[in-house]
Amino acid sequence: GAGAGAGNPKSEFKRRGEEVTELRKRLRRTEAENSNLLKRISELETTLQILTDGGLVNSDEITVIGSLKRMTSSFEKSVKLAQRRADAWANKEPGGQLAYAIEETGAGARILADLVKSGALFDRVLPAAVNSPLLFSHTVSLYARAAELEQYVPEFVPIIERHLPSIEPHLEEILDQWEKIEPHLGYIIKNIDQLAPHCGPLVKHIDELLLYADEDEVHSRYFPELLEYIGYFAPRLDNLVAKKHLTYLRPHLPKITPHIMQLAPNVDRFTPYPSVSANADVLVWYFGWALQTPIIRTIVQIWFRIPGVPMFCSWLATHLPKRPVRGQVS
């Protein structure tokens, strides 16, 4: 009897241990499901953007009037871009506009000749253009950038085949911002399948996004952790930029990166409170441990969903002592 009594605590300890092990397994499954859900939302947002750009969601885009409006707008932007480029050449030297016209005409002729010679024009480019009938409205701006685009044409052909319906509606903005885009073209081409469906908001907010394209000793370039979630964040860029979240977050990027997957599902709740981003280093210093502690971080996710909590976090961000985090501020 004594032996049996002595064995009970061991049996109870074993049973409790098995329960804890099972709870940990369930917690890991829950976190994996949350991550998969975020990826799924990202994929669905991407699909919706592709359908929208292709004119399959917004019925206005596929009516005659809608198409004419888009064509007219694109043509006007093309002409303005070409005029700006010609004026810039005119300011460089006498007869600059003529030199500009000669250079772009020569580049355009070489591009067409190379495409014909390789067979890509009729076999790949024109068949893809059938799915983007408004492409011809961009011919002036394409001409205006022909010399700069020439070297990249071989790499652009497969992109045209796969993503022209997503890119064409935003082509004027892309060409207008070419000087900012070109230094990062290697990365863009490498990841074009993820980026192309969202090129509209990405180009629109390029100045803020380029804050994340530098390189330092702490964080690798282009914030690669978020690439597979681009479909989740791209539709939210308008609101995030309007509240200056991207600008405020950049100095704190190394500190928030380890917690990004716990924070990402709560973006919409915290968007109205830019002080949270401006003081992200303070909040992470005080509470980052909770986002990295099993079980507690699950409780935190539930807590984030309570109305008023984002506002409370904003209040904390501006009232918690900052000296332990940032040191003496002069």
Contacts in CASP RR format, 6 or more apart in sequence:
PFRMAT RR
TARGET T0000
AUTHOR 0000-0000-0000
METHOD contacts of the structure
MODEL  1
GAGAGAGNPKSEFKRRGEEVTELRKRLRRTEAENSNLLKRISELETTLQI
LTDGGLVNSDEITVIGSLKRMTSSFEKSVKLAQRRADAWANKEPGGQLAY
AIEETGAGARILADLVKSGALFDRVLPAAVNSPLLFSHTVSLYARAAELE
QYVPEFVPIIERHLPSIEPHLEEILDQWEKIEPHLGYIIKNIDQLAPHCG
PLVKHIDELLLYADEDEVHSRYFPELLEYIGYFAPRLDNLVAKKHLTYLR
PHLPKITPHIMQLAPNVDRFTPYPSVSANADVLVWYFGWALQTPIIRTIV
QIWFRIPGVPMFCSWLATHLPKRPVRGQVS
23 295 0 8 1.000
24 294 0 8 1.000
27 294 0 8 1.000
27 295 0 8 1.000
27 298 0 8 1.000
30 298 0 8 1.000
31 298 0 8 1.000
34 265 0 8 1.000
34 301 0 8 1.000
35 261 0 8 1.000
38 229 0 8 1.000
38 232 0 8 1.000
38 261 0 8 1.000
38 264 0 8 1.000
38 265 0 8 1.000
39 228 0 8 1.000
39 229 0 8 1.000
41 231 0 8 1.000
41 232 0 8 1.000
42 228 0 8 1.000
42 229 0 8 1.000
42 230 0 8 1.000
42 231 0 8 1.000
42 232 0 8 1.000
43 231 0 8 1.000
45 231 0 8 1.000
45 232 0 8 1.000
45 234 0 8 1.000
45 235 0 8 1.000
46 194 0 8 1.000
46 197 0 8 1.000
46 198 0 8 1.000
46 230 0 8 1.000
46 231 0 8 1.000
47 197 0 8 1.000
48 57 0 8 1.000
49 166 0 8 1.000
49 197 0 8 1.000
49 198 0 8 1.000
49 231 0 8 1.000
49 234 0 8 1.000
49 235 0 8 1.000
50 165 0 8 1.000
50 166 0 8 1.000
50 197 0 8 1.000
51 57 0 8 1.000
52 58 0 8 1.000
53 165 0 8 1.000
53 166 0 8 1.000
53 168 0 8 1.000
53 169 0 8 1.000
53 170 0 8 1.000
53 197 0 8 1.000
54 61 0 8 1.000
54 131 0 8 1.000
54 165 0 8 1.000
54 166 0 8 1.000
54 169 0 8 1.000
55 61 0 8 1.000
55 62 0 8 1.000
56 62 0 8 1.000
60 66 0 8 1.000
61 67 0 8 1.000
61 70 0 8 1.000
67 133 0 8 1.000
67 134 0 8 1.000
70 134 0 8 1.000
70 137 0 8 1.000
70 169 0 8 1.000
71 134 0 8 1.000
71 137 0 8 1.000
72 137 0 8 1.000
74 134 0 8 1.000
74 137 0 8 1.000
74 138 0 8 1.000
74 171 0 8 1.000
74 172 0 8 1.000
75 137 0 8 1.000
75 140 0 8 1.000
77 141 0 8 1.000
77 172 0 8 1.000
77 176 0 8 1.000
78 137 0 8 1.000
78 138 0 8 1.000
78 139 0 8 1.000
78 140 0 8 1.000
78 141 0 8 1.000
78 142 0 8 1.000
78 144 0 8 1.000
78 172 0 8 1.000
79 140 0 8 1.000
81 140 0 8 1.000
81 141 0 8 1.000
81 144 0 8 1.000
81 145 0 8 1.000
81 172 0 8 1.000
81 175 0 8 1.000
81 176 0 8 1.000
82 140 0 8 1.000
82 141 0 8 1.000
82 143 0 8 1.000
82 144 0 8 1.000
85 100 0 8 1.000
85 144 0 8 1.000
85 145 0 8 1.000
86 97 0 8 1.000
86 100 0 8 1.000
86 101 0 8 1.000
86 144 0 8 1.000
87 97 0 8 1.000
89 96 0 8 1.000
89 97 0 8 1.000
89 99 0 8 1.000
89 100 0 8 1.000
90 96 0 8 1.000
90 97 0 8 1.000
90 100 0 8 1.000
93 99 0 8 1.000
103 147 0 8 1.000
104 143 0 8 1.000
104 144 0 8 1.000
104 145 0 8 1.000
104 146 0 8 1.000
104 147 0 8 1.000
105 143 0 8 1.000
105 146 0 8 1.000
106 146 0 8 1.000
106 147 0 8 1.000
107 146 0 8 1.000
107 147 0 8 1.000
107 149 0 8 1.000
107 150 0 8 1.000
108 143 0 8 1.000
108 146 0 8 1.000
108 150 0 8 1.000
110 150 0 8 1.000
111 146 0 8 1.000
111 149 0 8 1.000
111 150 0 8 1.000
111 153 0 8 1.000
112 121 0 8 1.000
114 153 0 8 1.000
115 121 0 8 1.000
115 125 0 8 1.000
115 153 0 8 1.000
115 157 0 8 1.000
116 122 0 8 1.000
120 157 0 8 1.000
124 157 0 8 1.000
124 158 0 8 1.000
124 160 0 8 1.000
124 161 0 8 1.000
125 157 0 8 1.000
125 160 0 8 1.000
125 161 0 8 1.000
128 160 0 8 1.000
128 161 0 8 1.000
128 164 0 8 1.000
129 135 0 8 1.000
129 160 0 8 1.000
129 164 0 8 1.000
131 164 0 8 1.000
131 165 0 8 1.000
132 164 0 8 1.000
132 165 0 8 1.000
132 168 0 8 1.000
134 168 0 8 1.000
135 164 0 8 1.000
135 168 0 8 1.000
135 171 0 8 1.000
138 168 0 8 1.000
138 171 0 8 1.000
138 172 0 8 1.000
138 175 0 8 1.000
141 171 0 8 1.000
141 172 0 8 1.000
141 175 0 8 1.000
141 176 0 8 1.000
142 149 0 8 1.000
142 171 0 8 1.000
142 175 0 8 1.000
144 175 0 8 1.000
145 175 0 8 1.000
145 178 0 8 1.000
148 178 0 8 1.000
148 182 0 8 1.000
149 156 0 8 1.000
152 185 0 8 1.000
155 189 0 8 1.000
159 167 0 8 1.000
159 189 0 8 1.000
159 192 0 8 1.000
159 196 0 8 1.000
162 192 0 8 1.000
162 193 0 8 1.000
162 196 0 8 1.000
163 192 0 8 1.000
163 193 0 8 1.000
163 196 0 8 1.000
163 197 0 8 1.000
166 196 0 8 1.000
166 197 0 8 1.000
166 199 0 8 1.000
167 174 0 8 1.000
167 196 0 8 1.000
167 199 0 8 1.000
169 200 0 8 1.000
170 199 0 8 1.000
170 200 0 8 1.000
170 203 0 8 1.000
173 200 0 8 1.000
173 203 0 8 1.000
173 204 0 8 1.000
174 181 0 8 1.000
174 199 0 8 1.000
174 203 0 8 1.000
177 203 0 8 1.000
177 206 0 8 1.000
180 206 0 8 1.000
180 207 0 8 1.000
180 210 0 8 1.000
181 188 0 8 1.000
181 203 0 8 1.000
181 206 0 8 1.000
184 210 0 8 1.000
184 213 0 8 1.000
184 222 0 8 1.000
187 221 0 8 1.000
187 222 0 8 1.000
188 195 0 8 1.000
191 227 0 8 1.000
194 227 0 8 1.000
194 228 0 8 1.000
194 230 0 8 1.000
195 202 0 8 1.000
195 230 0 8 1.000
197 231 0 8 1.000
198 230 0 8 1.000
198 231 0 8 1.000
198 234 0 8 1.000
198 235 0 8 1.000
201 234 0 8 1.000
201 235 0 8 1.000
201 237 0 8 1.000
201 238 0 8 1.000
202 209 0 8 1.000
202 234 0 8 1.000
202 237 0 8 1.000
204 237 0 8 1.000
204 238 0 8 1.000
205 237 0 8 1.000
205 238 0 8 1.000
205 241 0 8 1.000
205 246 0 8 1.000
208 237 0 8 1.000
208 241 0 8 1.000
208 246 0 8 1.000
208 247 0 8 1.000
209 246 0 8 1.000
211 246 0 8 1.000
211 247 0 8 1.000
211 250 0 8 1.000
212 222 0 8 1.000
212 223 0 8 1.000
212 246 0 8 1.000
212 250 0 8 1.000
212 253 0 8 1.000
213 221 0 8 1.000
213 222 0 8 1.000
214 221 0 8 1.000
215 221 0 8 1.000
218 253 0 8 1.000
218 254 0 8 1.000
219 253 0 8 1.000
219 254 0 8 1.000
219 257 0 8 1.000
223 253 0 8 1.000
225 257 0 8 1.000
225 260 0 8 1.000
226 233 0 8 1.000
226 260 0 8 1.000
229 264 0 8 1.000
232 264 0 8 1.000
233 240 0 8 1.000
233 264 0 8 1.000
233 267 0 8 1.000
236 267 0 8 1.000
236 268 0 8 1.000
236 271 0 8 1.000
237 246 0 8 1.000
239 271 0 8 1.000
240 246 0 8 1.000
240 267 0 8 1.000
240 271 0 8 1.000
243 271 0 8 1.000
243 272 0 8 1.000
243 274 0 8 1.000
243 277 0 8 1.000
244 274 0 8 1.000
244 277 0 8 1.000
245 271 0 8 1.000
245 274 0 8 1.000
245 277 0 8 1.000
248 274 0 8 1.000
248 277 0 8 1.000
248 278 0 8 1.000
248 280 0 8 1.000
249 256 0 8 1.000
249 277 0 8 1.000
249 280 0 8 1.000
251 281 0 8 1.000
252 277 0 8 1.000
252 280 0 8 1.000
252 281 0 8 1.000
252 284 0 8 1.000
255 280 0 8 1.000
255 281 0 8 1.000
255 284 0 8 1.000
255 285 0 8 1.000
256 263 0 8 1.000
256 280 0 8 1.000
256 284 0 8 1.000
258 292 0 8 1.000
259 284 0 8 1.000
259 288 0 8 1.000
259 291 0 8 1.000
259 292 0 8 1.000
262 291 0 8 1.000
262 297 0 8 1.000
262 300 0 8 1.000
262 301 0 8 1.000
263 291 0 8 1.000
265 301 0 8 1.000
266 301 0 8 1.000
266 304 0 8 1.000
266 305 0 8 1.000
266 310 0 8 1.000
269 304 0 8 1.000
269 305 0 8 1.000
269 309 0 8 1.000
269 310 0 8 1.000
270 276 0 8 1.000
270 277 0 8 1.000
270 310 0 8 1.000
270 313 0 8 1.000
270 314 0 8 1.000
272 310 0 8 1.000
273 310 0 8 1.000
273 311 0 8 1.000
273 313 0 8 1.000
273 314 0 8 1.000
273 317 0 8 1.000
275 314 0 8 1.000
275 317 0 8 1.000
275 318 0 8 1.000
276 283 0 8 1.000
276 310 0 8 1.000
276 313 0 8 1.000
276 314 0 8 1.000
276 317 0 8 1.000
278 317 0 8 1.000
279 317 0 8 1.000
279 318 0 8 1.000
279 320 0 8 1.000
279 322 0 8 1.000
280 317 0 8 1.000
281 325 0 8 1.000
281 326 0 8 1.000
282 317 0 8 1.000
282 320 0 8 1.000
282 322 0 8 1.000
282 325 0 8 1.000
282 326 0 8 1.000
283 313 0 8 1.000
283 316 0 8 1.000
283 317 0 8 1.000
283 320 0 8 1.000
285 324 0 8 1.000
285 325 0 8 1.000
286 316 0 8 1.000
286 320 0 8 1.000
290 296 0 8 1.000
290 297 0 8 1.000
290 300 0 8 1.000
291 297 0 8 1.000
291 300 0 8 1.000
303 309 0 8 1.000
304 310 0 8 1.000
322 329 0 8 1.000
323 329 0 8 1.000
END
